[in-house]
Amino acid sequence: MAFDSSKSFDFLPIDESDKTRMAEISETAKRLAQMMMINVPESRERAFAFAYLEMAMAWANKAITHN
């Protein structure tokens, strides 16, 4: 797949379907984060888990807007 800079750096408008899917991803990530707060001891590893959860949500949302 060739790199397409026109999509990578520009704001891409989203429609209602995109908003709905992005909201569902956000709510699911929040539920997972809440479960992790309860069940995972405070640690460097938990901090990484939260950072990667945030990153996963961001990449999922980007995939929605770019495809």
N, C-alpha and C positions, 0 to 999 in steps of 0.2 A: 504494500500500500504506500503510495507516494505521500509525502508531507504536503498538506494543503494549508498554507499560512493564512489564507483568507478566512478560514473558520477558527483557527487557533487563537487569534489575537483580537477578534472583533466581538462586539456584543451581538448575541443572536437572540432575537425576540422569541418568546415562548407563548404557546397557546394554552387554552384551558386544560386540554388533555395532558400537556407537559406539566403544568402546575399541579394537577392531581397526582400524577406519578411521582413528582418530586416531593410533594407533601407526604405521600405514603412512605417513601424512602426515609424521609426525615423522622417521621413518627416511629418507624421501626428501629432506626438508629438510636433514638432517644430511649426506647424501651430496653434495648440491649445495654445502653450505657447505665441505665438505672439498675438493671440486674447485675451488671459488673460492679457497681458501687457497693451493692449489698454482699456479693459473693466473692469478690476478688480482693485480697489484702492490698492495702496501700503499699505501692512499691514502684520501682523503676519500670518493671515489666507492665504494671497496670497503666502507668503513664504512657508507655508505648502503645498499649492496646487502645487507649482512648485516642491517641494521635492517629493511629492507623484506621480506626473507625471513622474519624472525621475525614480522613483522606479518602476512604472508600465511598463515603457519602458524596464528597465533592466530585470524584471521578464518575460516579453513577449519574449525578446530575448533569455533568458535562456530556456524558454519552447520550443522555436524553435530548439535550439541546442540539447536538451535532449530528444526530441520525434521524 
